Amino acid sequence: MTESNALDPEDRKIVTLARSARVRNGVPEGAAVRDETGRTYVAGSVALPSLRLSALRTAVAMAVASGAGSLEAAALVSDAEAVADEDLAAVADLGGAGTPVLLAGLDGVVRVTVSAG
């Protein structure tokens, strides 16, 4: 378990953005990623009849669509116990296997940090 107060300020920022996206959009998950230039991309999960994407995959897609070349870190706010393999794969595709993914509960407290690969 990682206390949010012990996080690097930039990591705390993406956790806060992810939590805000979840609450603001009324979705089960919120996510944020930070690219190699420090830009952030924030998303909630997408649940349309013809399209279903997790929050983290949506945030990665937004980064790619905006021209990001790599990722420094990712954060997911969810009640899930672990980050889905598909989400980790998406982060690894853009950021590499060593990209840290922070999993926080709905309260914003980081429960675990894992590598994307």
C-alpha positions as CSV (number, residue, x, y, z in Angstrom):
1,M,0.0,0.0,0.0
2,T,1.2,3.5,-0.9
3,E,-0.1,6.5,1.0
4,S,-1.1,9.2,-1.3
5,N,0.7,11.8,0.8
6,A,4.0,9.9,0.2
7,L,3.6,10.1,-3.6
8,D,5.6,12.3,-5.9
9,P,3.5,15.4,-6.5
10,E,3.2,14.6,-10.2
11,D,1.9,11.1,-9.4
12,R,-0.5,12.6,-6.8
13,K,-1.8,14.9,-9.5
14,I,-2.7,12.1,-11.9
15,V,-4.4,10.2,-9.1
16,T,-6.4,13.3,-8.3
17,L,-7.3,13.9,-11.9
18,A,-8.4,10.2,-12.3
19,R,-10.6,10.4,-9.2
20,S,-12.1,13.7,-10.4
21,A,-13.0,12.2,-13.8
22,R,-14.7,9.2,-12.2
23,V,-16.8,11.4,-9.9
24,R,-17.6,14.2,-12.5
25,N,-18.7,11.7,-15.2
26,G,-20.5,9.3,-12.8
27,V,-18.5,6.3,-14.2
28,P,-17.1,3.3,-12.4
29,E,-13.5,4.1,-13.2
30,G,-11.4,7.1,-13.8
31,A,-7.8,7.2,-15.2
32,A,-5.1,9.6,-16.1
33,V,-1.8,9.2,-17.8
34,R,1.3,11.5,-18.1
35,D,3.3,11.6,-21.2
36,E,7.1,12.1,-21.7
37,T,6.6,15.9,-21.8
38,G,4.5,16.1,-18.6
39,R,1.1,16.5,-20.4
40,T,-1.8,14.6,-18.8
41,Y,-4.7,12.9,-20.4
42,V,-7.8,12.1,-18.3
43,A,-10.7,9.8,-19.0
44,G,-13.5,7.8,-17.6
45,S,-14.7,4.4,-18.7
46,V,-16.8,4.3,-21.9
47,A,-20.0,2.2,-22.0
48,L,-21.9,2.6,-25.2
49,P,-23.9,-0.1,-26.9
50,S,-21.2,-0.4,-29.6
51,L,-18.1,0.6,-27.7
52,R,-16.8,-0.5,-24.3
53,L,-13.4,0.8,-23.1
54,S,-11.9,0.9,-19.6
55,A,-10.9,4.3,-18.3
56,L,-7.2,3.5,-18.6
57,R,-7.4,2.3,-22.2
58,T,-9.4,5.4,-23.0
59,A,-6.8,7.7,-21.4
60,V,-4.0,5.9,-23.4
61,A,-6.0,6.3,-26.6
62,M,-6.4,10.0,-25.9
63,A,-2.7,10.3,-25.4
64,V,-1.9,8.5,-28.6
65,A,-4.5,10.6,-30.5
66,S,-2.9,13.8,-29.2
67,G,0.6,12.8,-30.4
68,A,2.2,11.5,-27.2
69,G,5.3,9.5,-27.9
70,S,5.6,7.7,-24.6
71,L,4.2,7.6,-21.1
72,E,5.9,8.3,-17.8
73,A,3.1,7.0,-15.5
74,A,-0.5,6.0,-15.3
75,A,-3.2,6.1,-12.6
76,L,-6.4,4.2,-12.3
77,V,-9.1,4.9,-9.7
78,S,-11.4,1.9,-9.3
79,D,-12.9,-0.5,-6.8
80,A,-11.1,-3.4,-8.7
81,E,-8.6,-5.4,-6.8
82,A,-6.0,-5.4,-9.7
83,V,-5.4,-3.6,-12.9
84,A,-6.7,-5.6,-15.9
85,D,-4.2,-7.3,-18.1
86,E,-5.6,-5.4,-21.2
87,D,-5.1,-2.1,-19.4
88,L,-1.5,-2.9,-18.5
89,A,-0.9,-4.0,-22.1
90,A,-2.2,-0.6,-23.4
91,V,0.1,1.3,-21.0
92,A,3.1,-0.9,-22.0
93,D,2.3,-0.4,-25.7
94,L,2.9,3.3,-25.4
95,G,5.1,3.7,-22.3
96,G,7.1,0.4,-22.2
97,A,7.0,-2.5,-19.7
98,G,8.5,-0.4,-16.9
99,T,5.9,2.3,-16.8
100,P,4.4,2.5,-13.3
101,V,0.6,2.1,-13.0
102,L,-0.9,3.4,-9.7
103,L,-4.1,1.7,-8.6
104,A,-6.1,3.7,-6.2
105,G,-9.4,3.0,-4.4
106,L,-12.4,5.2,-4.8
107,D,-11.1,7.3,-1.9
108,G,-8.0,8.2,-3.9
109,V,-5.6,6.2,-1.7
110,V,-3.1,4.3,-3.8
111,R,-3.3,0.6,-2.9
112,V,-0.6,-0.7,-5.2
113,T,1.8,0.4,-7.9
114,V,2.7,-2.1,-10.6
115,S,4.8,-2.1,-13.8
116,A,2.9,-2.1,-17.0
117,G,4.8,-5.2,-18.3
